[in-house]
Amino acid sequence: MRHSKYLILILIPAFLLIACEDILDQAPVDRYSDPVVWSDIQLAKSYLNAIYDRIPNGFEFRGHSYATGVFSSETVQTKGQQLTPFDRGDLSPDNLGDDRGQITWDNFREIQRLNVFLSNIDAVPDAYSESEQERIRTEANVLKGEALFLRGLFYSEICRSYGGVPLFDAPNELGDDFPQLGRATFEQTMNFIVADLDNAAQLLNLKSETVMGRATKEAALALKSRMLLFAASDLTADGTAANEYVGYASPDRTALWTAARDAAKAVMDLGTAELSDFGAPDQEAVAENYFAFFKARDLSDKEVIWGRMYRPDAGITIWTNRWCGPNGLNCWGNNGPYGNVVDQYEMQDGSRFFDHFTVNGNKEYINTSSTFTSENPYHNREPRFYASILYDSAVWQPRFSDLADLDPLGIYDRRTRIVIENGVEVSKRFGLDSRQGPISPQNGGFTGYLLKKTLDDAVEGANDPNENIVVWIRYAEILLNYAEASLELGDHGTAATYINMIRNRAGLPDFTGDITAALRHEREIELFIENIRWYDIRRWKILEEVMTPEHYGMDITEVTENGVTTTTWKQINAAPQKNFHEKLYWMPIERDELNRSPNLVQNPFYE
């Protein structure tokens, strides 16, 4: 099978290099020719490094500022409350929208580059003297493992969005019969990815023996765990898939869930990863350390299985604070969490938020609790809430000098303050981080909340890049994968053990109630904004349940009348109505691709 649009574009530079040599019979001065690259192990590594740079970078993947949170109802865009075509339900081959982040067919470009690498890397040691060949071959084998991991990674991103796709294990060439290109089945695609990751794991070293940021044995096995969990789930394996491109034709659920469980267990059995100690049961310490985990400058923590690191002076630069920080610090306020998500964070004793608060007919939050008596809904919450969410009055960063007098503590300020004396309104000040504030009001969020998790409070304002890591996969996810697969296989005791392990580490008691609900809740909260939720709600087939309720935010008004202050917290609509359609469980193949390769079968419900 052969792919067209993106792969041809990659082939052109190589042929131009050959043409240059034919015309001038001299080596180009601004690049290396193929024979030179594949005779030098350091140049081969540099070739692979360029592909690493194409891996998604948090909220700034290839010019897009939004991660999958905007498709999973975790967060909302700032720009005019615009819904994506996905959320509007009018997604089509001709209307995919601009802000798709890592949900992209473009990964075939990198797969072509990787196949070029894989077709040449075995020959590199032959260019060295006999005395050096063994050393170079050892290094080349590790690089080969990295390339197999990366091919599995790029294919996994395509597969989880589109289903079965064209499979390439060798470079494409000009003149290939692209119009005859067809899709592999979902099962074939999964088998291809798993084989790449198994082969990668055989060649790669452990994290402790590897330069941070490069592929490792743990990373390959962990990605395999993620993919096999996806494959075993209802979306692709409940026997109702529309065709063989988006699910198994004859699924054996027990075998699929067993494979998913065993893949997670393989990571656990390595004994090299562990949950970070956040200081539980000290909840204040947990909140501080959970936040600090995501603003680390390197990947050394044993919970981080694999991720990306950034330096301001070399390589890719990311601007997470600029994209997602408060407008009152001149940042852009993107990816504000919905109140629907914020209200899922539990109280400090592990009880549900709405066990203690209700919303009245005027949509105001009213405390009904005999346990937690504060009227402020942000008091007495679990540690992960304080580590993940910027809410009104949360301490964040010092203001610029012209606003320091108004906010000496450096809090996130969303409330409106009104002073009334003798029945007359004498002053009204809007929150410094609101859409009526004095700094970049157009960048104020719509929900009343912003992200704290993944930001760095040492990065001030919008002019400095972030240097903190982007975590791609961590041990907490693996334990939850193991718990879910165990649960589906009927082993409730094992599932409960690992669900509670995650909760206890976060300073919370064991869960109560339905175990499936508890598992899904922990994945929603523990893995919030880590590019996992969109895949979870699709594989569980609960997309309609998540999308269709009103998506709300919080408006806070503080009125001081004759010296007496009253504060109200009120739900407000934060987004237009989202529209569910069953087609949204899979992305459509874009029209240009179908035109170039008519044998590509479109995904269900798309014309």
C-alpha positions as CSV (number, residue, x, y, z in Angstrom):
1,M,0.0,0.0,0.0
2,R,1.2,3.5,-0.8
3,H,0.3,7.0,0.4
4,S,0.2,10.1,-1.7
5,K,0.0,13.7,-0.6
6,Y,2.4,13.9,2.3
7,L,4.8,11.2,1.2
8,I,5.5,12.6,-2.3
9,L,6.4,16.0,-0.7
10,I,9.0,14.2,1.4
11,L,10.6,12.4,-1.6
12,I,11.2,15.5,-3.6
13,P,14.2,16.9,-1.7
14,A,16.0,13.6,-1.9
15,F,15.6,13.6,-5.7
16,L,16.7,17.2,-5.9
17,L,19.9,16.3,-4.2
18,I,20.6,13.6,-6.8
19,A,19.8,16.1,-9.6
20,C,22.3,18.6,-8.1
21,E,25.1,16.0,-8.1
22,D,24.3,15.0,-11.7
23,I,24.4,18.6,-12.9
24,L,27.3,20.0,-11.0
25,D,29.1,16.8,-10.0
26,Q,29.9,18.3,-6.6
27,A,28.7,17.8,-3.1
28,P,26.1,20.3,-1.9
29,V,27.5,22.7,0.7
30,D,24.3,23.3,2.7
31,R,23.2,19.7,3.3
32,Y,24.5,16.1,3.5
33,S,23.9,13.6,0.7
34,D,22.3,10.3,1.4
35,P,25.6,8.3,1.2
36,V,27.2,10.6,3.7
37,V,24.3,10.5,6.2
38,W,24.2,6.7,6.1
39,S,27.9,6.3,6.6
40,D,28.1,8.3,9.8
41,I,26.4,7.3,13.0
42,Q,26.2,10.9,14.3
43,L,24.6,12.1,11.2
44,A,22.1,9.2,11.4
45,K,21.3,10.3,14.9
46,S,20.8,13.9,13.8
47,Y,18.4,12.7,11.1
48,L,16.4,11.0,13.9
49,N,16.6,14.0,16.2
50,A,14.8,16.1,13.5
51,I,11.9,13.6,13.7
52,Y,11.8,13.8,17.5
53,D,11.2,17.6,17.0
54,R,8.0,16.7,15.1
55,I,6.4,15.1,18.1
56,P,3.5,17.0,19.5
57,N,4.5,19.8,22.0
58,G,1.7,20.2,24.5
59,F,-0.6,23.0,23.4
60,E,1.6,24.1,20.5
61,F,1.6,21.2,18.0
62,R,2.5,22.4,14.5
63,G,1.0,25.8,15.0
64,H,-2.2,24.8,16.8
65,S,-2.7,26.1,20.3
66,Y,-5.3,23.6,21.6
67,A,-4.8,20.1,22.8
68,T,-7.5,17.5,22.8
69,G,-9.1,19.0,25.9
70,V,-11.3,21.2,23.7
71,F,-12.8,18.1,22.1
72,S,-13.4,16.2,25.4
73,S,-15.2,19.1,27.1
74,E,-12.4,19.6,29.5
75,T,-11.6,23.1,28.3
76,V,-12.9,25.9,26.1
77,Q,-11.1,28.1,23.6
78,T,-10.9,31.8,24.4
79,K,-11.4,33.2,20.9
80,G,-15.0,34.2,20.9
81,Q,-16.4,31.0,22.4
82,Q,-16.1,29.5,19.0
83,L,-16.9,25.8,18.9
84,T,-14.8,23.5,16.7
85,P,-16.5,21.7,13.9
86,F,-16.2,18.6,16.1
87,D,-18.3,20.3,18.9
88,R,-20.8,21.7,16.4
89,G,-21.3,18.3,15.0
90,D,-20.7,19.5,11.4
91,L,-17.3,17.9,11.1
92,S,-16.8,16.6,7.6
93,P,-14.1,15.7,5.1
94,D,-14.3,19.2,3.8
95,N,-14.5,20.9,7.2
96,L,-12.0,19.6,9.8
97,G,-11.3,22.9,11.4
98,D,-7.9,24.5,12.2
99,D,-7.4,23.6,15.8
100,R,-7.1,19.8,15.7
101,G,-3.7,19.7,17.5
102,Q,-2.3,16.1,17.4
103,I,-5.5,14.7,15.7
104,T,-3.9,14.7,12.3
105,W,-3.3,12.6,9.2
106,D,0.0,14.6,8.8
107,N,1.9,12.0,10.8
108,F,2.4,10.0,7.6
109,R,5.1,12.5,6.8
110,E,7.1,11.4,9.8
111,I,6.4,7.7,9.0
112,Q,7.9,8.2,5.6
113,R,11.0,9.8,7.2
114,L,11.2,6.9,9.7
115,N,11.0,4.3,7.0
116,V,13.8,6.0,5.1
117,F,15.8,5.8,8.4
118,L,14.9,2.2,9.0
119,S,15.8,1.1,5.5
120,N,19.3,2.6,5.9
121,I,20.4,2.3,9.5
122,D,21.5,-1.4,9.4
123,A,24.1,-0.5,6.8
124,V,25.7,2.3,8.7
125,P,28.2,0.1,10.7
126,D,29.6,-1.2,7.4
127,A,31.1,2.2,6.7
128,Y,33.4,1.8,9.7
129,S,36.6,-0.1,10.2
130,E,36.3,-3.7,11.4
131,S,37.5,-2.8,14.8
132,E,34.7,-0.2,15.2
133,Q,31.8,-2.1,13.7
134,E,30.6,-3.8,16.8
135,R,30.4,-0.6,18.8
136,I,28.7,1.2,15.9
137,R,26.3,-1.7,15.4
138,T,25.3,-1.6,19.1
139,E,24.6,2.1,18.8
140,A,22.7,1.7,15.5
141,N,20.5,-1.0,17.0
142,V,19.4,1.4,19.8
143,L,18.7,4.1,17.2
144,K,16.7,1.5,15.2
145,G,14.7,0.8,18.4
146,E,14.0,4.5,18.7
147,A,12.8,4.7,15.1
148,L,10.5,1.7,15.6
149,F,9.1,3.3,18.8
150,L,8.5,6.6,17.0
151,R,6.8,4.9,14.1
152,G,4.6,3.1,16.6
153,L,3.9,6.5,18.3
154,F,2.9,8.3,15.1
155,Y,0.8,5.4,13.9
156,S,-0.9,5.2,17.3
157,E,-2.0,8.8,17.1
158,I,-3.4,8.2,13.6
159,C,-5.1,4.9,14.6
160,R,-6.9,6.2,17.7
161,S,-8.4,9.1,15.6
162,Y,-9.1,7.4,12.3
163,G,-9.1,3.6,12.9
164,G,-7.4,1.3,10.4
165,V,-5.1,3.2,8.0
166,P,-2.6,2.5,5.3
167,L,0.5,0.6,6.6
168,F,4.0,1.3,5.4
169,D,7.0,-0.7,6.5
170,A,9.3,0.7,3.7
171,P,9.9,4.1,2.1
172,N,7.6,5.2,-0.6
173,E,9.1,6.0,-4.0
174,L,8.0,8.3,-6.8
175,G,6.1,6.3,-9.3
176,D,4.3,4.2,-6.7
177,D,0.7,3.4,-7.5
178,F,-0.9,5.8,-5.0
179,P,-4.4,5.8,-6.6
180,Q,-4.6,2.1,-5.5
181,L,-3.9,2.9,-1.9
182,G,-6.3,1.3,0.6
183,R,-6.8,1.0,4.3
184,A,-5.7,-1.8,6.5
185,T,-8.3,-3.0,9.0
186,F,-8.3,-1.8,12.5
187,E,-7.0,-5.2,13.7
188,Q,-4.2,-5.2,11.1
189,T,-3.2,-1.6,12.2
190,M,-3.2,-2.5,15.8
191,N,-1.0,-5.6,15.1
192,F,1.4,-3.5,13.1
193,I,1.7,-0.9,16.0
194,V,2.1,-3.6,18.6
195,A,4.8,-5.4,16.6
196,D,6.8,-2.1,16.2
197,L,6.6,-1.5,19.9
198,D,7.6,-5.1,20.8
199,N,10.5,-4.9,18.5
200,A,11.5,-1.5,19.8
201,A,11.4,-2.7,23.4
202,Q,13.8,-5.5,22.5
203,L,16.3,-3.0,21.1
204,L,15.9,-0.1,23.5
205,N,17.7,0.4,26.9
206,L,16.0,1.2,30.2
207,K,15.3,4.8,31.1
208,S,18.1,4.7,33.6
209,E,20.6,3.9,30.8
210,T,19.2,6.4,28.3
211,V,19.6,10.1,27.7
212,M,16.4,11.8,29.0
213,G,13.9,12.4,26.2
214,R,15.0,9.6,23.9
215,A,12.9,6.5,23.6
216,T,13.3,3.8,26.2
217,K,12.2,0.2,26.8
218,E,9.6,1.5,29.4
219,A,8.2,4.0,26.8
220,A,7.7,1.3,24.2
221,L,5.9,-1.0,26.6
222,A,3.9,1.8,28.1
223,L,2.6,3.0,24.7
224,K,1.7,-0.7,23.9
225,S,-0.3,-0.7,27.2
226,R,-2.2,2.5,26.1
227,M,-3.0,1.1,22.7
228,L,-4.1,-2.3,23.8
229,L,-6.5,-0.7,26.4
230,F,-8.0,1.4,23.6
231,A,-8.3,-1.7,21.4
232,A,-10.1,-3.8,24.0
233,S,-12.7,-1.1,24.8
234,D,-16.3,-0.8,23.6
235,L,-15.7,1.5,20.7
236,T,-13.7,-1.1,18.8
237,A,-14.4,-4.4,20.5
238,D,-18.1,-4.6,21.6
239,G,-19.1,-6.3,18.4
240,T,-21.1,-3.3,17.0
241,A,-18.3,-1.6,14.9
242,A,-19.7,-0.3,11.6
243,N,-17.0,-2.0,9.6
244,E,-13.6,-3.6,10.0
245,Y,-11.8,-0.3,9.6
246,V,-13.1,1.0,13.0
247,G,-13.2,-2.1,15.0
248,Y,-12.7,-5.9,15.3
249,A,-14.9,-8.0,13.0
250,S,-15.1,-10.9,15.5
251,P,-13.7,-9.6,18.9
252,D,-12.7,-11.9,21.6
253,R,-13.1,-9.6,24.6
254,T,-11.5,-11.8,27.1
255,A,-8.4,-12.2,25.0
256,L,-8.3,-8.4,24.3
257,W,-8.7,-7.4,27.9
258,T,-6.1,-10.0,28.9
259,A,-3.6,-8.6,26.4
260,A,-4.3,-5.1,27.8
261,R,-3.8,-6.2,31.4
262,D,-0.6,-8.1,30.6
263,A,0.8,-5.1,28.7
264,A,0.3,-2.9,31.7
265,K,1.8,-5.6,34.0
266,A,4.9,-5.8,31.8
267,V,5.7,-2.2,32.6
268,M,5.0,-2.8,36.2
269,D,7.2,-5.9,36.3
270,L,10.2,-4.0,35.0
271,G,10.4,-2.5,38.5
272,T,11.9,0.8,37.1
273,A,8.9,3.1,37.4
274,E,7.0,4.1,40.6
275,L,4.5,6.7,41.8
276,S,6.0,9.9,43.0
277,D,5.6,10.5,46.7
278,F,3.6,13.7,46.9
279,G,3.6,13.8,50.7
280,A,0.3,12.2,51.5
281,P,-1.6,12.3,53.8
282,D,-0.5,15.9,54.2
283,Q,-2.9,17.4,51.7
284,E,-1.2,20.8,51.5
285,A,2.0,19.0,50.6
286,V,0.2,16.9,48.0
287,A,-1.2,19.9,46.3
288,E,2.2,21.6,46.2
289,N,4.1,18.5,44.9
290,Y,1.5,17.5,42.4
291,F,1.8,20.9,40.8
292,A,5.6,20.8,41.0
293,F,5.6,17.4,39.2
294,F,4.4,19.0,36.0
295,K,6.7,22.0,36.2
296,A,9.9,20.0,36.5
297,R,12.7,20.8,34.1
298,D,13.7,17.2,33.4
299,L,12.3,13.7,33.2
300,S,14.2,12.2,36.0
301,D,11.2,11.5,38.3
302,K,10.5,7.7,38.2
303,E,6.8,8.3,37.6
304,V,7.6,9.9,34.2
305,I,7.9,7.1,31.7
306,W,8.4,9.4,28.7
307,G,8.0,13.0,27.8
308,R,9.6,16.1,26.2
309,M,12.1,18.6,27.6
310,Y,12.7,22.2,26.5
311,R,15.4,24.7,26.6
312,P,15.0,28.4,25.6
313,D,18.3,28.4,23.7
314,A,18.0,25.2,21.7
315,G,15.5,23.1,19.9
316,I,11.7,23.6,20.1
317,T,10.4,26.4,22.2
318,I,7.1,26.2,23.9
319,W,4.9,29.0,25.4
320,T,2.4,27.2,27.6
321,N,2.1,30.2,30.1
322,R,1.6,32.6,27.2
323,W,-1.1,30.4,25.6
324,C,-2.9,29.5,28.8
325,G,-2.1,32.1,31.5
326,P,-4.3,34.9,32.8
327,N,-5.0,37.9,30.6
328,G,-4.3,40.1,33.6
329,L,-0.6,39.1,33.2
330,N,-0.9,39.8,29.5
331,C,-1.3,36.1,28.6
332,W,-3.8,34.7,26.3
333,G,-6.2,32.7,28.6
334,N,-6.8,29.7,26.4
335,N,-8.0,26.3,27.5
336,G,-10.1,27.4,30.4
337,P,-11.5,24.4,32.3
338,Y,-15.3,24.2,32.3
339,G,-17.2,24.3,35.6
340,N,-18.5,20.8,34.7
341,V,-15.0,19.5,35.2
342,V,-14.1,21.7,38.2
343,D,-17.1,20.5,40.1
344,Q,-15.9,16.9,39.7
345,Y,-13.0,17.5,42.0
346,E,-13.9,16.0,45.4
347,M,-13.9,17.5,48.9
348,Q,-10.9,16.9,51.1
349,D,-12.6,13.9,52.8
350,G,-13.2,12.2,49.4
351,S,-16.9,13.0,49.3
352,R,-18.5,14.4,46.2
353,F,-18.7,18.2,45.8
354,F,-22.5,18.1,45.2
355,D,-22.9,16.2,48.5
356,H,-22.3,19.6,50.1
357,F,-23.4,22.2,47.6
358,T,-26.5,22.6,45.5
359,V,-27.4,25.0,42.7
360,N,-30.6,26.9,43.2
361,G,-33.2,28.2,40.7
362,N,-31.1,31.3,40.1
363,K,-28.1,29.1,39.4
364,E,-26.3,30.2,42.6
365,Y,-24.1,27.8,44.6
366,I,-25.6,27.2,48.0
367,N,-23.8,25.3,50.8
368,T,-26.1,22.6,52.3
369,S,-23.3,20.8,54.2
370,S,-23.1,20.1,57.9
371,T,-19.5,19.0,57.4
372,F,-18.0,21.9,55.5
373,T,-19.7,25.1,56.4
374,S,-17.9,27.6,54.2
375,E,-20.1,29.2,51.6
376,N,-17.0,29.4,49.3
377,P,-17.1,26.4,46.9
378,Y,-13.3,26.5,46.6
379,H,-12.7,25.8,50.3
380,N,-12.0,22.3,51.6
381,R,-11.4,20.7,48.2
382,E,-9.1,17.8,47.4
383,P,-5.4,18.5,46.7
384,R,-5.5,17.9,43.0
385,F,-8.0,20.7,42.7
386,Y,-5.5,23.2,44.1
387,A,-2.7,21.8,42.0
388,S,-4.6,21.8,38.7
389,I,-7.1,24.8,38.6
390,L,-6.7,28.5,38.7
391,Y,-9.9,29.7,40.5
392,D,-10.8,33.1,41.8
393,S,-8.5,34.1,44.7
394,A,-6.0,31.4,44.1
395,V,-2.5,32.8,44.6
396,W,-0.6,32.7,41.3
397,Q,1.9,35.4,40.3
398,P,2.9,39.0,41.3
399,R,1.2,41.7,39.1
400,F,3.1,44.1,37.0
401,S,3.9,47.3,38.8
402,D,0.9,49.3,37.5
403,L,-1.6,46.7,39.0
404,A,0.4,45.7,42.1
405,D,-1.6,48.1,44.4
406,L,-4.9,46.5,43.3
407,D,-3.5,43.0,43.8
408,P,-0.6,42.9,46.3
409,L,-0.9,39.1,46.8
410,G,-0.8,38.1,43.1
411,I,-4.1,36.2,43.0
412,Y,-6.1,35.0,40.1
413,D,-8.9,37.6,40.2
414,R,-12.2,36.9,38.5
415,R,-14.8,38.5,40.8
416,T,-16.7,41.7,40.3
417,R,-16.6,44.0,43.4
418,I,-19.4,46.5,44.0
419,V,-19.6,49.0,46.8
420,I,-23.0,50.4,47.8
421,E,-23.6,53.2,50.3
422,N,-27.0,54.4,51.4
423,G,-28.5,52.7,48.4
424,V,-26.2,54.2,45.9
425,E,-23.5,52.3,43.9
426,V,-20.3,54.2,44.6
427,S,-17.8,51.9,42.9
428,K,-17.6,48.8,40.7
429,R,-14.4,47.0,39.8
430,F,-14.2,44.0,37.5
431,G,-11.7,41.2,38.1
432,L,-8.2,41.9,36.8
433,D,-8.3,38.6,34.9
434,S,-11.9,39.0,33.6
435,R,-13.2,39.9,30.1
436,Q,-13.9,43.4,31.5
437,G,-10.5,43.8,33.1
438,P,-7.9,46.5,32.3
439,I,-5.4,44.2,30.5
440,S,-6.2,42.3,27.3
441,P,-9.9,41.8,28.2
442,Q,-10.4,40.0,24.9
443,N,-8.2,37.2,26.3
444,G,-10.2,36.7,29.4
445,G,-11.6,33.2,29.7
446,F,-15.3,32.4,29.5
447,T,-15.5,29.9,32.4
448,G,-13.9,31.8,35.3
449,Y,-11.2,29.2,35.5
450,L,-7.8,28.7,33.9
451,L,-5.3,25.8,34.0
452,K,-2.7,25.7,36.7
453,K,-1.5,22.2,35.9
454,T,1.2,22.2,33.1
455,L,1.9,25.9,33.7
456,D,5.0,27.3,35.6
457,D,4.6,30.0,38.2
458,A,8.2,31.0,37.6
459,V,7.5,32.1,34.1
460,E,6.2,35.7,34.4
461,G,3.9,37.2,31.8
462,A,3.8,36.3,28.1
463,N,7.3,37.1,26.9
464,D,9.3,34.2,28.4
465,P,9.1,30.6,27.1
466,N,8.4,27.6,29.3
467,E,11.1,25.2,30.2
468,N,9.0,22.7,32.1
469,I,8.4,19.3,30.7
470,V,5.5,17.9,28.7
471,V,4.6,14.5,30.1
472,W,3.6,12.0,27.4
473,I,3.0,9.0,29.6
474,R,3.5,8.3,33.3
475,Y,3.2,5.4,35.7
476,A,-0.2,6.6,37.1
477,E,-1.8,5.9,33.7
478,I,-0.3,2.4,33.6
479,L,-1.7,1.6,37.0
480,L,-5.1,2.8,35.9
481,N,-4.8,0.8,32.7
482,Y,-4.0,-2.3,34.8
483,A,-7.0,-1.5,37.1
484,E,-9.4,-1.1,34.2
485,A,-8.3,-4.3,32.4
486,S,-8.5,-6.2,35.7
487,L,-12.0,-4.8,36.3
488,E,-13.2,-5.9,32.9
489,L,-11.8,-9.4,33.5
490,G,-13.8,-9.6,36.7
491,D,-10.9,-9.1,39.1
492,H,-12.6,-6.4,41.2
493,G,-10.2,-6.8,44.1
494,T,-7.1,-6.0,42.0
495,A,-8.9,-3.1,40.3
496,A,-9.9,-1.6,43.6
497,T,-6.3,-1.9,45.0
498,Y,-4.8,0.2,42.1
499,I,-7.7,2.7,42.0
500,N,-7.1,3.3,45.7
501,M,-3.4,3.5,45.2
502,I,-3.9,6.5,43.0
503,R,-6.4,8.1,45.4
504,N,-4.3,7.5,48.5
505,R,-1.3,9.0,46.8
506,A,-3.4,12.1,46.2
507,G,-4.3,12.3,49.9
508,L,-7.8,10.8,49.5
509,P,-9.4,7.8,51.2
510,D,-10.5,4.7,49.4
511,F,-13.3,5.1,47.0
512,T,-16.9,4.2,47.8
513,G,-19.7,3.2,45.5
514,D,-19.7,1.8,42.0
515,I,-16.2,0.6,41.0
516,T,-16.6,1.4,37.3
517,A,-17.7,4.9,38.1
518,A,-14.7,5.2,40.5
519,L,-12.2,4.0,37.9
520,R,-13.5,6.5,35.3
521,H,-13.6,9.3,37.8
522,E,-9.9,8.7,38.7
523,R,-8.9,8.8,35.1
524,E,-10.8,12.0,34.5
525,I,-9.2,13.8,37.5
526,E,-5.8,12.3,37.8
527,L,-5.1,12.5,34.1
528,F,-6.9,15.8,33.5
529,I,-5.5,17.8,30.5
530,E,-2.9,15.1,29.6
531,N,-4.4,14.4,26.2
532,I,-6.1,11.2,27.4
533,R,-9.8,12.2,28.1
534,W,-10.8,12.5,24.5
535,Y,-9.7,9.0,23.8
536,D,-11.3,7.7,27.0
537,I,-14.8,9.1,26.4
538,R,-14.7,7.8,22.8
539,R,-13.5,4.3,23.7
540,W,-16.1,4.1,26.5
541,K,-18.8,5.3,24.0
542,I,-20.0,8.1,26.4
543,L,-19.4,10.9,24.0
544,E,-23.0,12.0,23.9
545,E,-23.3,11.9,27.7
546,V,-20.3,14.2,28.0
547,M,-21.0,16.6,25.1
548,T,-24.7,17.4,25.3
549,P,-25.2,18.9,28.8
550,E,-24.8,22.7,29.2
551,H,-21.2,23.6,29.6
552,Y,-21.0,26.2,32.3
553,G,-18.6,28.4,34.1
554,M,-18.6,30.6,37.2
555,D,-19.4,34.3,37.8
556,I,-18.6,35.8,41.2
557,T,-20.1,39.0,42.5
558,E,-19.0,40.6,45.8
559,V,-21.3,43.3,47.1
560,T,-20.3,45.5,50.0
561,E,-23.4,47.4,51.2
562,N,-23.0,49.7,54.1
563,G,-19.9,47.8,55.3
564,V,-21.5,44.3,55.0
565,T,-20.1,42.0,52.3
566,T,-22.1,39.4,50.5
567,T,-20.6,37.1,47.8
568,T,-22.5,35.0,45.3
569,W,-21.1,32.2,43.1
570,K,-23.3,31.7,40.1
571,Q,-23.2,29.3,37.2
572,I,-23.1,30.9,33.8
573,N,-23.3,29.4,30.3
574,A,-19.7,29.1,29.0
575,A,-20.2,27.7,25.5
576,P,-22.9,27.3,22.8
577,Q,-24.8,24.0,22.8
578,K,-22.7,21.2,21.5
579,N,-24.2,18.8,19.1
580,F,-23.5,15.1,19.2
581,H,-23.6,12.8,16.2
582,E,-22.4,9.2,16.1
583,K,-19.9,10.0,13.3
584,L,-17.9,12.0,15.9
585,Y,-16.5,8.8,17.3
586,W,-14.0,8.8,14.4
587,M,-12.4,11.6,12.4
588,P,-13.1,11.9,8.7
589,I,-10.4,11.4,6.1
590,E,-10.1,14.7,4.4
591,R,-11.4,15.2,0.9
592,D,-8.0,15.8,-0.7
593,E,-6.8,12.4,0.4
594,L,-9.9,10.7,-0.9
595,N,-9.5,12.4,-4.2
596,R,-5.9,11.3,-4.6
597,S,-6.6,7.8,-3.4
598,P,-10.1,6.7,-4.3
599,N,-9.7,3.3,-2.8
600,L,-9.6,4.8,0.7
601,V,-12.8,3.9,2.5
602,Q,-14.3,6.9,4.4
603,N,-15.2,6.5,8.0
604,P,-18.8,5.8,9.0
605,F,-21.5,8.5,8.5
606,Y,-19.2,10.8,6.5
607,E,-20.0,11.4,2.8
